[in-house]
Amino acid sequence: MLTSLNPGSTVRDRYVVREILLEGDSMQVFLAEDKDSHGKKCLLTKVSCDRPDGKVDTLPKPGNPKVPKVKDSFSDDTGVFIIQDYKEVQNSSSWNEYDVVQFLNHVLPILSFSQSSGLLGRQINLIQDLHNLAKTALTFLTDGNSEQQHTQRHTDESKSLTLNPQRLSNQRTAVLNKMLAQDLDNSFTSADEALQALNTIPSSRVENVPFPPQILWIAGGILGGLLILTAIVGVVLFKKTESMPSQVSEPLDSEFQCPTGENILALACGTPVSDIDSSDFDQGVLTVRFEPNGKSDDRLTIYSQPTNVEGMSVNANTITYKGTKIASFTEGTGTIPLKVNFNANATQEAVRTLLSHVVYRNDSDKPSTGTRIVQAQLADGDGGTSQNATGLISVNTVNKVPVLTVPNDQIVEEDKELPIKGISVQDSDIGSENIVVALSVDRGVLVINVPNGVPLFDIKGNKSKTVTLEGSINLINKTFKGNKAVVYQSEPNYHGTVSITVTATDGGKKIAGGAGALVFPPNALEPKTDSRIIRIAVNPNNDPPIIGTPRGSNPPQSNSDQQAGDSVNKSAPIQPQQPGQGDSTANATIVGEPGEKNIRSGPGTNYKVRHIAYPGNRVRVIGKAYEGSFPWYKVYFPSSRADGWIAGHLIEIDPGTQPAP
């Protein structure tokens, strides 16, 4: 049986015992102070030795991969002593889940070492020590009082614990229950088995949230877009978990800008980091490598923000965070991995920020396309190493811009149609995929006539200001080849400048290597657009003027003698003559139904319309002729000095007036 150490006693004139945490037959654990380190807290574990001389050939030394945070170890005739750095709990009389896991992750590896090195010769000692460790944890979980206050009494017949779920999760409750068992059938068979069960994080506790922009990480299979580095010590990179003790992870900074650029790709930006039993990653290592197909121009490195955003900077191979060195690194090249070696200043927040700056880049002007397989592994410096997490990077050529060809500037008379020829589009990397071409005019409408080419149902907005066509390059160009494939119809009575904007947009590029991978370069697959403008000069034509207005305002639009095809433009009328106006030479009045009356260039409807008159306008008859047997009168408008011919039934000569023959 071990000789106990009392509070205040000193070991090797250096380590002062302050508190007894565990007393057992083969293992004792104490909270102590290191006088050589200005009273810094440490964990002192004393283990019995079955060897008669008390000498042990191999003891765990600092940096031991199996036993975390070892700072000293020695033995004498009373037992083996192992000293570990230890972060003291905030409330020594009331632990939470974080404190329990930290304590067990320090002591269980020592129990494992003692078992494997032969210090503990009997299996019953291991089972008893597991039982004692669980009881110690329960005692401090329940405010230092008897475990009966918060748990059911543990007996051989009843092995279940009833704990406040705010203090301990169901998973850790099950682990402590098994440690409390005192028979081989129900207890753990080794300290390593207990350690692994303690730190296995159920996958249901992690919400599968994709990395930005969209990353597929795999850990023994596809995990729906989340990088999980689950170590024996519970190292987890996660987006969201169940309710956990507040000490599990340090407060995270607000969202920050991820590294961006044409030739860099962030692999894990904004990913929080948690190590369940330690607040830092001292002596930890992050390793990121290509497996197995890294190319000579592939790079894995740490991106340095040009304006020192988030307080992280890179100088040569040194990484600092908020002015303090947290790590050194060697860049990954081809088959050589990226390695980041952390020091004691590498807090969870600092490591989270560093992970956000792990980037892929390629140093070639023409990188080899295809998929890169990337593996990441994280060791926390306390003996815990994560499983490999595997991600995919798809290296692509950049999507090329489609190229439009359009005709030179055009000319058309107002109120006329204009066929537009010479539109075509090319796209060197679109293959058989569709392209969308849109034509938009600011005045008038566009008409697409489709004897061949794009089907009508793939043409949207025909005979409107904006027409859209979708189809293959061949079909689009076949549509545009017709003589009247694209027709511009001007706005009535408008003359001036019109612009037709033609745009061609491809649908982006397909990923090389399969869906779910990160895309490099970051914008390589985005749709591209080309745009061109066709300008049209709409020239005015010689519209007939208006020489009068009817009685009242807004006369009806009708011409009793207007023939099909006659066109009258009222945009530039002669100064109007009001009813009853005129000089003393007027001897007749325009009559008929309300509306416009044509004044033609000759006596008949085959002559062009020169002017417009309205019922009530006063005129002077200056001539007469016949179209067959139908009379026509040549009239003169004294006010506007215009003249022309009007049908005989549309004029009434004043009584007693003798008009010109």
Secondary structure by P-SEA (a helix, b strand, c coil): ccccccccccccccbbbcccccccccbbbbbcccccccccbbbbbbbbbcccccccccccccccccccccccccccccbbbbbbbcccccccccccaaaaaaaaaacaaaaaaaaaacccccaaaaaaaaaaaaaaaaaaaacccccccccccccccccccccccccccaaaaaaaaaaaccccccccccaaaaaaaacccccccccccccccbbbbbcccccccccccccccccccccccccccccccccccccccccccccccccccbbbbbcccccccccbbbbbbbcccccccccbbbbbccccccccccccccccccccccbbbbbbcccbbbbbbbcccccaaaaaaaaaacccccccccccbbbbbbbbbbbccccccccbbbbbbbbbccbbbbbbbbbcbbbbcccbbbbbccccccccccccbbbbbbbbbcccbbbbbbcccccccccccccccbbbbbccaaaaaaaacccccbbbbcccccccbbbbbbbbbcccccccccccccccccccccbbbbbbbbbbbbbbcccccccccccccccccccccccccbbbbcccccccccccccccccccccccccccccccccccccccccccccccbbbbbccccccccbbbbbbbcccccbbbbbccccccccccccccc
